[in-house]
Amino acid sequence: MPTKINTSVVGKEYPPYVVTVERGKIKEFARAIGDLNPLYLDDRVGQASEWGDIIAPPTFATTFRDETADTSVLLRDLGTDISRVLHGEQEFELARPIQPGHTYVCRSRILDIYEKTGKSGPMAFVVRETAITDRHNEIVGTMRHITVVRL
Amino acid sequence: MKYAKVYFEDVKVGDELPPLVKGPIQQIQLTRYAGASGDFNPIHQDDEFAKAAGMGGVFAHGMLSMGFVAQAVTDWAGAGRVRKLGVRFAALVRLKDTVTCRGRVLSTSQKDGLNLVELEIWAENQKAEKVVTGKAIVALIARD
């Protein structure tokens, strides 16, 4: 008997949260991937670049989290638990790189939920989007995240 | 070749990115990525938990594989050039797997003063199974 998830959360917007990017966190993230690009790791190379400082790798915004809008909140809203979910798809759109010392505002919402039956049975696809803006309210990037729930 | 500059004028449809080989994946890298990313899902750390969840054991964060694919793109295009990166996680990456990231130029265009190159990107394991598939758009510098 497949489980049900709460699809009434489509359209839900989570409270905006603020992230100030730490220099060391960018370096830790790049090193964890094993990407030793000097534009991520070497302050002097960053200062000499067109960005005037080091930049973050393209997927760095995945570290932007807040306990009011994270996966545990999503799972609670859906009525499921972490052992049933997989990461289905992910997309980043970036107007410019994320940089240390900058403060960003993240606004997440649930765009859509649809169901499909795959090889391993019925699954729900939960589409979330997080808009990232800077302190002047200009868009810096957008993340789209599809969580797959095994029903 | 590493961190070489690629200029927009030199890019042709069908050009392939130099393959980037990552791994073999070790548990310590998954633990390190959990700490760096803040994704502490036990399914990537705790074999008993992953087995009880029906996943047959721990597997890598999809976002780690996406980070590998992003590196293949930025090693070629330059860091800071990525405008869009979208992937589907097609298969699980397991411990001891080797992940080879590849890409190919699909199209080039100029829009709003940007020199855009669209790429097909993917990653495959040592059995040549695709684990990540997707597309990227990079904005390249011009030769002037």
Interface residues (C-beta under 8 A of the other chain):
Chain A: K25 E28 F29 R31 A32 I33 G34 D35 N37 P38 L39 Y40 S49 E50 W51 I55 P57 P58 T59 T62 T63 R65 T71 I82 S83 R84 L86 H87 G88 E89 Q90 E91 F92 E93 L94 A95 R96 P97 R144 R150
Chain B: Y3 K22 Q29 R32 Y33 G35 A36 S37 G38 D39 N41 P42 I43 F49 A52 A53 G54 H61 G62 M63 L64 M66 G67 F68 A70 Q71 V73 T74 D75 A79 G80 V82 R83 K84 L85 G86 V87 R88 F89
